Amino acid sequence: MGIVLLAAAIAFALVIIFIVTYMRRVADYAITDQFRAAESITNGRFPKKWAMQIDRRLAFMTIIPGKTPRASGTEQALQKLERLIRFFEKSPFFENAQARELLLTQLKETCQRWSMLTWEEIGKDAGHGADSTDEYKPD
C-alpha cells in the first residue's frame, strides 16, 4: 500500500513538473514572439509570421463561395499592431520608461503609416505580405 502511494505521489509530481515546464515554454514563446514582431517592425519589415497568418486568412475566405473577409489585410495588420502596442504599454520588460516610449512611438508611427496603405502596399513596403515569396520558418 505504501509503495502504491509513493508511486502515485511521484507520478503526480512528474505531471506537475511537466505542466509547469510546458506553461513556461508557452509563455516564453508568446513573449519572444511579441519582441520579434516589434523588432521586425522597427527595422522596417513586416513580421513574416503575421504575413503568413493574414495571407492564409485571406486565401481561405476566397475559396468559400460568396464569402468575403470580415477584415481586409490592412485591417488585420492594424489589429495585430494595435494588440502589440497594448502589450508593450503594459509590459514590464523594459530597462526604463524612455525605452518603452521610444518603442511605442515607433510602433504608433508605423500604425499611422499602415492605415494609409493597402495590404499589398504594406507587404511591398516591408518586403513581405501579399506579394511575398519568403517562407516563414519558425524557430
Sequence and secondary structure as in RCSB ss.txt:
>XXXX:A:sequence
MGIVLLAAAIAFALVIIFIVTYMRRVADYAITDQFRAAESITNGRFPKKWAMQIDRRLAFMTIIPGKTPRASGTE
QALQKLERLIRFFEKSPFFENAQARELLLTQLKETCQRWSMLTWEEIGKDAGHGADSTDEYKPD
>XXXX:A:secstr
 HHHHHHHHHHHHHHHHHHHHHHHHHHHHHHHHHHHHHHHHHTT   HHHHHHHHHHHHHHHHSTT   SS HHH
HHHHHHHHHHHHHHH    SSHHHHHHHHHHHHHHHHHHHTS HHHHHHHHT STT        
